[in-house]
Amino acid sequence: RHLSIVTKEFYLKMDKGFLLSLCEMIEPFLPDVESSNIHNQLKNLATPIAYTSMKNCESYDEGPLCERICIAGLRIKFSFSPRGTLHNQHIGTDLLDWFLTSIGATLTEMKNVSVSIGHYERQDISWDNLVQDFKDHAKYQLIQQVYVLILGLDILGNPYQRLRDLSQGVKDLIYQPALGILEGPDEFGESVARGARSLMGHTVGGAADGISLISSALGNSIAIFTFDHQYRKKRRQRLETQTSIPTTLARASKTFVMGVVYGLSGVVVSPIAVQHRPRGAQKGGVEGFFRGVGRGIMGLITKPSLGVVDSVAMACDAIRRAVDLGYDVMVRSRPPRHISLYFPLRAYNIHEATGLALLTSLSLGRYASTDCYIAHAPLSDSDRPDITLITDKHIFQLERCGIWGGWEITWKISIGGLAKQPTVLKDCIVLNLRQDTSHCHISGYERKIKCNDEKVLTYLSKSIEVITTLHMEEHPCPS
């Protein structure tokens, strides 16, 4: 009685060879259509009209009645290539067919063209009428989107998708600040940054993607005239390989040199090689030799220029991937867990995780690889308090940098440089240093951690006592 269909966006990729092979496979299962000859016409004339009309009335059935049907909008990413032939068909020698399946296919190839069919809803309709009505609905929607197929050609750079990217960037630039201003001034600034980043990413990435599509289409057309099947196969594998952005840019800078090398080697190898199709002099004799010479000369002209085109395509594809903002960015919801080497595993503690992140940020992570976090605490209630950070090897006094917002080390001492356990006074902790350590006489052999909160002083003092005790156990005095 009620039918509701909801589909996700899906990709449909086809080529001419697949469609021809599919038709050839299902053709034997289709019913044969009787040819209208004179005998069938005379037989129909001899049949009584009443019998014919009664037969038609009996066979007429509209099918079950559907009270309500609802089909949500369909969105398809359509890719089509006019290349390919039947699986059991050899490439013909007709010049027009060669042009349509090679250069013509390159000029009319399309990738990821977005085609949509609007919402469809009907009530009290029979099944046969429903099928025909939905076909008409989909046909009308597709006819209205013919311009999408034309503007989605790779040789044009898919300008339809470029306009969608630009509109998405402008939309983010307008709506992101509008949503952020409802939450607060800080969120408004972040929303403006996100909107500007989205606009820049969609603009630069879309332009790079368009240039990459045009370069790839031109490169595919030029590759046809190399008449070298092995070279085209290696080139296709090289372009389809996804590597890191620096590696891709480095490979793009070498494509011209590789094109020159392949072109020069083809002049020597093609006239005599067996692997090339058509074969060289070893299998084709004199005719094969002259064919190989022609292929080598064409390769010497086309392969270096193809290397230039491929370098542009690869570089633009790397730029597009670098600035592509179409994917969700994974952001940590909390700092990483701190796992101590001296204490058993405990439940997640945001204070310890913050201390570990603070240690990691010091001196570009220099101490994160050598020290293990023990404790830290702010020394005042101000917005920019000094912090004392304790590790298993050092005690740091940190000060907030006023310009960049990072942390600067005011002073540091090693745990092994302490002469005795810390002394807790009313408003500070006194750390006495060994006189044989490398501290200058101007700074003295004493450090103070000043704080007005007794709880903070007690917490830091106990942490220092624990770590000094562990240090003495690991480094006992020589007997």
Secondary structure as a PSIPRED ss2 file (coil, helix, strand):
# PSIPRED VFORMAT (PSIPRED V4.0)

   1 R C   1.000  0.000  0.000
   2 H E   0.000  0.000  1.000
   3 L E   0.000  0.000  1.000
   4 S E   0.000  0.000  1.000
   5 I E   0.000  0.000  1.000
   6 V C   1.000  0.000  0.000
   7 T C   1.000  0.000  0.000
   8 K C   1.000  0.000  0.000
   9 E C   1.000  0.000  0.000
  10 F E   0.000  0.000  1.000
  11 Y E   0.000  0.000  1.000
  12 L E   0.000  0.000  1.000
  13 K E   0.000  0.000  1.000
  14 M E   0.000  0.000  1.000
  15 D E   0.000  0.000  1.000
  16 K H   0.000  1.000  0.000
  17 G H   0.000  1.000  0.000
  18 F H   0.000  1.000  0.000
  19 L H   0.000  1.000  0.000
  20 L H   0.000  1.000  0.000
  21 S H   0.000  1.000  0.000
  22 L H   0.000  1.000  0.000
  23 C H   0.000  1.000  0.000
  24 E H   0.000  1.000  0.000
  25 M H   0.000  1.000  0.000
  26 I H   0.000  1.000  0.000
  27 E H   0.000  1.000  0.000
  28 P H   0.000  1.000  0.000
  29 F H   0.000  1.000  0.000
  30 L C   1.000  0.000  0.000
  31 P C   1.000  0.000  0.000
  32 D C   1.000  0.000  0.000
  33 V C   1.000  0.000  0.000
  34 E C   1.000  0.000  0.000
  35 S C   1.000  0.000  0.000
  36 S C   1.000  0.000  0.000
  37 N C   1.000  0.000  0.000
  38 I H   0.000  1.000  0.000
  39 H H   0.000  1.000  0.000
  40 N H   0.000  1.000  0.000
  41 Q H   0.000  1.000  0.000
  42 L H   0.000  1.000  0.000
  43 K H   0.000  1.000  0.000
  44 N H   0.000  1.000  0.000
  45 L H   0.000  1.000  0.000
  46 A H   0.000  1.000  0.000
  47 T C   1.000  0.000  0.000
  48 P C   1.000  0.000  0.000
  49 I H   0.000  1.000  0.000
  50 A H   0.000  1.000  0.000
  51 Y H   0.000  1.000  0.000
  52 T H   0.000  1.000  0.000
  53 S H   0.000  1.000  0.000
  54 M H   0.000  1.000  0.000
  55 K H   0.000  1.000  0.000
  56 N H   0.000  1.000  0.000
  57 C H   0.000  1.000  0.000
  58 E H   0.000  1.000  0.000
  59 S H   0.000  1.000  0.000
  60 Y C   1.000  0.000  0.000
  61 D C   1.000  0.000  0.000
  62 E C   1.000  0.000  0.000
  63 G C   1.000  0.000  0.000
  64 P C   1.000  0.000  0.000
  65 L E   0.000  0.000  1.000
  66 C E   0.000  0.000  1.000
  67 E E   0.000  0.000  1.000
  68 R E   0.000  0.000  1.000
  69 I E   0.000  0.000  1.000
  70 C E   0.000  0.000  1.000
  71 I E   0.000  0.000  1.000
  72 A C   1.000  0.000  0.000
  73 G C   1.000  0.000  0.000
  74 L E   0.000  0.000  1.000
  75 R E   0.000  0.000  1.000
  76 I E   0.000  0.000  1.000
  77 K E   0.000  0.000  1.000
  78 F E   0.000  0.000  1.000
  79 S E   0.000  0.000  1.000
  80 F E   0.000  0.000  1.000
  81 S E   0.000  0.000  1.000
  82 P C   1.000  0.000  0.000
  83 R C   1.000  0.000  0.000
  84 G C   1.000  0.000  0.000
  85 T C   1.000  0.000  0.000
  86 L C   1.000  0.000  0.000
  87 H C   1.000  0.000  0.000
  88 N C   1.000  0.000  0.000
  89 Q C   1.000  0.000  0.000
  90 H C   1.000  0.000  0.000
  91 I C   1.000  0.000  0.000
  92 G C   1.000  0.000  0.000
  93 T C   1.000  0.000  0.000
  94 D C   1.000  0.000  0.000
  95 L H   0.000  1.000  0.000
  96 L H   0.000  1.000  0.000
  97 D H   0.000  1.000  0.000
  98 W H   0.000  1.000  0.000
  99 F H   0.000  1.000  0.000
 100 L H   0.000  1.000  0.000
 101 T H   0.000  1.000  0.000
 102 S C   1.000  0.000  0.000
 103 I H   0.000  1.000  0.000
 104 G H   0.000  1.000  0.000
 105 A H   0.000  1.000  0.000
 106 T H   0.000  1.000  0.000
 107 L H   0.000  1.000  0.000
 108 T C   1.000  0.000  0.000
 109 E C   1.000  0.000  0.000
 110 M E   0.000  0.000  1.000
 111 K E   0.000  0.000  1.000
 112 N E   0.000  0.000  1.000
 113 V E   0.000  0.000  1.000
 114 S E   0.000  0.000  1.000
 115 V E   0.000  0.000  1.000
 116 S E   0.000  0.000  1.000
 117 I E   0.000  0.000  1.000
 118 G C   1.000  0.000  0.000
 119 H C   1.000  0.000  0.000
 120 Y E   0.000  0.000  1.000
 121 E E   0.000  0.000  1.000
 122 R E   0.000  0.000  1.000
 123 Q E   0.000  0.000  1.000
 124 D E   0.000  0.000  1.000
 125 I E   0.000  0.000  1.000
 126 S E   0.000  0.000  1.000
 127 W H   0.000  1.000  0.000
 128 D H   0.000  1.000  0.000
 129 N H   0.000  1.000  0.000
 130 L H   0.000  1.000  0.000
 131 V H   0.000  1.000  0.000
 132 Q H   0.000  1.000  0.000
 133 D H   0.000  1.000  0.000
 134 F H   0.000  1.000  0.000
 135 K H   0.000  1.000  0.000
 136 D H   0.000  1.000  0.000
 137 H H   0.000  1.000  0.000
 138 A H   0.000  1.000  0.000
 139 K H   0.000  1.000  0.000
 140 Y H   0.000  1.000  0.000
 141 Q H   0.000  1.000  0.000
 142 L H   0.000  1.000  0.000
 143 I H   0.000  1.000  0.000
 144 Q H   0.000  1.000  0.000
 145 Q C   1.000  0.000  0.000
 146 V H   0.000  1.000  0.000
 147 Y H   0.000  1.000  0.000
 148 V H   0.000  1.000  0.000
 149 L H   0.000  1.000  0.000
 150 I H   0.000  1.000  0.000
 151 L H   0.000  1.000  0.000
 152 G C   1.000  0.000  0.000
 153 L E   0.000  0.000  1.000
 154 D H   0.000  1.000  0.000
 155 I H   0.000  1.000  0.000
 156 L H   0.000  1.000  0.000
 157 G C   1.000  0.000  0.000
 158 N C   1.000  0.000  0.000
 159 P H   0.000  1.000  0.000
 160 Y H   0.000  1.000  0.000
 161 Q H   0.000  1.000  0.000
 162 R H   0.000  1.000  0.000
 163 L H   0.000  1.000  0.000
 164 R H   0.000  1.000  0.000
 165 D H   0.000  1.000  0.000
 166 L H   0.000  1.000  0.000
 167 S H   0.000  1.000  0.000
 168 Q H   0.000  1.000  0.000
 169 G H   0.000  1.000  0.000
 170 V H   0.000  1.000  0.000
 171 K H   0.000  1.000  0.000
 172 D H   0.000  1.000  0.000
 173 L H   0.000  1.000  0.000
 174 I H   0.000  1.000  0.000
 175 Y H   0.000  1.000  0.000
 176 Q H   0.000  1.000  0.000
 177 P H   0.000  1.000  0.000
 178 A H   0.000  1.000  0.000
 179 L H   0.000  1.000  0.000
 180 G H   0.000  1.000  0.000
 181 I C   1.000  0.000  0.000
 182 L C   1.000  0.000  0.000
 183 E C   1.000  0.000  0.000
 184 G C   1.000  0.000  0.000
 185 P H   0.000  1.000  0.000
 186 D H   0.000  1.000  0.000
 187 E H   0.000  1.000  0.000
 188 F H   0.000  1.000  0.000
 189 G H   0.000  1.000  0.000
 190 E H   0.000  1.000  0.000
 191 S H   0.000  1.000  0.000
 192 V H   0.000  1.000  0.000
 193 A H   0.000  1.000  0.000
 194 R H   0.000  1.000  0.000
 195 G H   0.000  1.000  0.000
 196 A H   0.000  1.000  0.000
 197 R H   0.000  1.000  0.000
 198 S H   0.000  1.000  0.000
 199 L H   0.000  1.000  0.000
 200 M H   0.000  1.000  0.000
 201 G H   0.000  1.000  0.000
 202 H H   0.000  1.000  0.000
 203 T H   0.000  1.000  0.000
 204 V H   0.000  1.000  0.000
 205 G H   0.000  1.000  0.000
 206 G H   0.000  1.000  0.000
 207 A H   0.000  1.000  0.000
 208 A H   0.000  1.000  0.000
 209 D H   0.000  1.000  0.000
 210 G H   0.000  1.000  0.000
 211 I H   0.000  1.000  0.000
 212 S H   0.000  1.000  0.000
 213 L H   0.000  1.000  0.000
 214 I H   0.000  1.000  0.000
 215 S H   0.000  1.000  0.000
 216 S H   0.000  1.000  0.000
 217 A H   0.000  1.000  0.000
 218 L H   0.000  1.000  0.000
 219 G H   0.000  1.000  0.000
 220 N H   0.000  1.000  0.000
 221 S H   0.000  1.000  0.000
 222 I H   0.000  1.000  0.000
 223 A H   0.000  1.000  0.000
 224 I H   0.000  1.000  0.000
 225 F C   1.000  0.000  0.000
 226 T C   1.000  0.000  0.000
 227 F C   1.000  0.000  0.000
 228 D C   1.000  0.000  0.000
 229 H H   0.000  1.000  0.000
 230 Q H   0.000  1.000  0.000
 231 Y H   0.000  1.000  0.000
 232 R H   0.000  1.000  0.000
 233 K H   0.000  1.000  0.000
 234 K H   0.000  1.000  0.000
 235 R H   0.000  1.000  0.000
 236 R H   0.000  1.000  0.000
 237 Q H   0.000  1.000  0.000
 238 R H   0.000  1.000  0.000
 239 L H   0.000  1.000  0.000
 240 E H   0.000  1.000  0.000
 241 T C   1.000  0.000  0.000
 242 Q C   1.000  0.000  0.000
 243 T C   1.000  0.000  0.000
 244 S C   1.000  0.000  0.000
 245 I H   0.000  1.000  0.000
 246 P H   0.000  1.000  0.000
 247 T H   0.000  1.000  0.000
 248 T H   0.000  1.000  0.000
 249 L H   0.000  1.000  0.000
 250 A H   0.000  1.000  0.000
 251 R H   0.000  1.000  0.000
 252 A H   0.000  1.000  0.000
 253 S C   1.000  0.000  0.000
 254 K C   1.000  0.000  0.000
 255 T H   0.000  1.000  0.000
 256 F H   0.000  1.000  0.000
 257 V H   0.000  1.000  0.000
 258 M H   0.000  1.000  0.000
 259 G H   0.000  1.000  0.000
 260 V H   0.000  1.000  0.000
 261 V H   0.000  1.000  0.000
 262 Y H   0.000  1.000  0.000
 263 G H   0.000  1.000  0.000
 264 L H   0.000  1.000  0.000
 265 S H   0.000  1.000  0.000
 266 G H   0.000  1.000  0.000
 267 V H   0.000  1.000  0.000
 268 V H   0.000  1.000  0.000
 269 V H   0.000  1.000  0.000
 270 S C   1.000  0.000  0.000
 271 P C   1.000  0.000  0.000
 272 I C   1.000  0.000  0.000
 273 A C   1.000  0.000  0.000
 274 V C   1.000  0.000  0.000
 275 Q C   1.000  0.000  0.000
 276 H C   1.000  0.000  0.000
 277 R C   1.000  0.000  0.000
 278 P C   1.000  0.000  0.000
 279 R C   1.000  0.000  0.000
 280 G C   1.000  0.000  0.000
 281 A H   0.000  1.000  0.000
 282 Q H   0.000  1.000  0.000
 283 K H   0.000  1.000  0.000
 284 G H   0.000  1.000  0.000
 285 G H   0.000  1.000  0.000
 286 V H   0.000  1.000  0.000
 287 E H   0.000  1.000  0.000
 288 G H   0.000  1.000  0.000
 289 F H   0.000  1.000  0.000
 290 F H   0.000  1.000  0.000
 291 R H   0.000  1.000  0.000
 292 G H   0.000  1.000  0.000
 293 V H   0.000  1.000  0.000
 294 G H   0.000  1.000  0.000
 295 R H   0.000  1.000  0.000
 296 G H   0.000  1.000  0.000
 297 I H   0.000  1.000  0.000
 298 M H   0.000  1.000  0.000
 299 G H   0.000  1.000  0.000
 300 L H   0.000  1.000  0.000
 301 I H   0.000  1.000  0.000
 302 T H   0.000  1.000  0.000
 303 K H   0.000  1.000  0.000
 304 P H   0.000  1.000  0.000
 305 S H   0.000  1.000  0.000
 306 L H   0.000  1.000  0.000
 307 G H   0.000  1.000  0.000
 308 V H   0.000  1.000  0.000
 309 V H   0.000  1.000  0.000
 310 D H   0.000  1.000  0.000
 311 S H   0.000  1.000  0.000
 312 V H   0.000  1.000  0.000
 313 A H   0.000  1.000  0.000
 314 M H   0.000  1.000  0.000
 315 A H   0.000  1.000  0.000
 316 C H   0.000  1.000  0.000
 317 D H   0.000  1.000  0.000
 318 A H   0.000  1.000  0.000
 319 I H   0.000  1.000  0.000
 320 R H   0.000  1.000  0.000
 321 R H   0.000  1.000  0.000
 322 A H   0.000  1.000  0.000
 323 V H   0.000  1.000  0.000
 324 D C   1.000  0.000  0.000
 325 L C   1.000  0.000  0.000
 326 G C   1.000  0.000  0.000
 327 Y C   1.000  0.000  0.000
 328 D C   1.000  0.000  0.000
 329 V C   1.000  0.000  0.000
 330 M C   1.000  0.000  0.000
 331 V C   1.000  0.000  0.000
 332 R C   1.000  0.000  0.000
 333 S C   1.000  0.000  0.000
 334 R C   1.000  0.000  0.000
 335 P C   1.000  0.000  0.000
 336 P C   1.000  0.000  0.000
 337 R C   1.000  0.000  0.000
 338 H C   1.000  0.000  0.000
 339 I C   1.000  0.000  0.000
 340 S C   1.000  0.000  0.000
 341 L C   1.000  0.000  0.000
 342 Y C   1.000  0.000  0.000
 343 F C   1.000  0.000  0.000
 344 P C   1.000  0.000  0.000
 345 L C   1.000  0.000  0.000
 346 R C   1.000  0.000  0.000
 347 A C   1.000  0.000  0.000
 348 Y C   1.000  0.000  0.000
 349 N C   1.000  0.000  0.000
 350 I H   0.000  1.000  0.000
 351 H H   0.000  1.000  0.000
 352 E H   0.000  1.000  0.000
 353 A H   0.000  1.000  0.000
 354 T H   0.000  1.000  0.000
 355 G H   0.000  1.000  0.000
 356 L H   0.000  1.000  0.000
 357 A H   0.000  1.000  0.000
 358 L H   0.000  1.000  0.000
 359 L H   0.000  1.000  0.000
 360 T H   0.000  1.000  0.000
 361 S H   0.000  1.000  0.000
 362 L H   0.000  1.000  0.000
 363 S H   0.000  1.000  0.000
 364 L H   0.000  1.000  0.000
 365 G H   0.000  1.000  0.000
 366 R C   1.000  0.000  0.000
 367 Y C   1.000  0.000  0.000
 368 A C   1.000  0.000  0.000
 369 S C   1.000  0.000  0.000
 370 T C   1.000  0.000  0.000
 371 D C   1.000  0.000  0.000
 372 C C   1.000  0.000  0.000
 373 Y E   0.000  0.000  1.000
 374 I E   0.000  0.000  1.000
 375 A E   0.000  0.000  1.000
 376 H E   0.000  0.000  1.000
 377 A E   0.000  0.000  1.000
 378 P E   0.000  0.000  1.000
 379 L C   1.000  0.000  0.000
 380 S C   1.000  0.000  0.000
 381 D C   1.000  0.000  0.000
 382 S C   1.000  0.000  0.000
 383 D C   1.000  0.000  0.000
 384 R C   1.000  0.000  0.000
 385 P C   1.000  0.000  0.000
 386 D C   1.000  0.000  0.000
 387 I E   0.000  0.000  1.000
 388 T E   0.000  0.000  1.000
 389 L E   0.000  0.000  1.000
 390 I E   0.000  0.000  1.000
 391 T E   0.000  0.000  1.000
 392 D C   1.000  0.000  0.000
 393 K C   1.000  0.000  0.000
 394 H E   0.000  0.000  1.000
 395 I E   0.000  0.000  1.000
 396 F E   0.000  0.000  1.000
 397 Q E   0.000  0.000  1.000
 398 L E   0.000  0.000  1.000
 399 E E   0.000  0.000  1.000
 400 R E   0.000  0.000  1.000
 401 C C   1.000  0.000  0.000
 402 G C   1.000  0.000  0.000
 403 I C   1.000  0.000  0.000
 404 W C   1.000  0.000  0.000
 405 G C   1.000  0.000  0.000
 406 G C   1.000  0.000  0.000
 407 W E   0.000  0.000  1.000
 408 E E   0.000  0.000  1.000
 409 I E   0.000  0.000  1.000
 410 T E   0.000  0.000  1.000
 411 W E   0.000  0.000  1.000
 412 K E   0.000  0.000  1.000
 413 I E   0.000  0.000  1.000
 414 S E   0.000  0.000  1.000
 415 I H   0.000  1.000  0.000
 416 G H   0.000  1.000  0.000
 417 G H   0.000  1.000  0.000
 418 L E   0.000  0.000  1.000
 419 A C   1.000  0.000  0.000
 420 K C   1.000  0.000  0.000
 421 Q C   1.000  0.000  0.000
 422 P C   1.000  0.000  0.000
 423 T E   0.000  0.000  1.000
 424 V E   0.000  0.000  1.000
 425 L C   1.000  0.000  0.000
 426 K C   1.000  0.000  0.000
 427 D C   1.000  0.000  0.000
 428 C E   0.000  0.000  1.000
 429 I E   0.000  0.000  1.000
 430 V E   0.000  0.000  1.000
 431 L E   0.000  0.000  1.000
 432 N E   0.000  0.000  1.000
 433 L E   0.000  0.000  1.000
 434 R C   1.000  0.000  0.000
 435 Q C   1.000  0.000  0.000
 436 D C   1.000  0.000  0.000
 437 T C   1.000  0.000  0.000
 438 S C   1.000  0.000  0.000
 439 H C   1.000  0.000  0.000
 440 C C   1.000  0.000  0.000
 441 H C   1.000  0.000  0.000
 442 I C   1.000  0.000  0.000
 443 S C   1.000  0.000  0.000
 444 G C   1.000  0.000  0.000
 445 Y C   1.000  0.000  0.000
 446 E E   0.000  0.000  1.000
 447 R E   0.000  0.000  1.000
 448 K E   0.000  0.000  1.000
 449 I E   0.000  0.000  1.000
 450 K E   0.000  0.000  1.000
 451 C C   1.000  0.000  0.000
 452 N C   1.000  0.000  0.000
 453 D C   1.000  0.000  0.000
 454 E H   0.000  1.000  0.000
 455 K H   0.000  1.000  0.000
 456 V H   0.000  1.000  0.000
 457 L H   0.000  1.000  0.000
 458 T H   0.000  1.000  0.000
 459 Y H   0.000  1.000  0.000
 460 L H   0.000  1.000  0.000
 461 S H   0.000  1.000  0.000
 462 K H   0.000  1.000  0.000
 463 S H   0.000  1.000  0.000
 464 I H   0.000  1.000  0.000
 465 E H   0.000  1.000  0.000
 466 V H   0.000  1.000  0.000
 467 I H   0.000  1.000  0.000
 468 T H   0.000  1.000  0.000
 469 T H   0.000  1.000  0.000
 470 L H   0.000  1.000  0.000
 471 H H   0.000  1.000  0.000
 472 M H   0.000  1.000  0.000
 473 E H   0.000  1.000  0.000
 474 E H   0.000  1.000  0.000
 475 H C   1.000  0.000  0.000
 476 P C   1.000  0.000  0.000
 477 C C   1.000  0.000  0.000
 478 P C   1.000  0.000  0.000
 479 S C   1.000  0.000  0.000
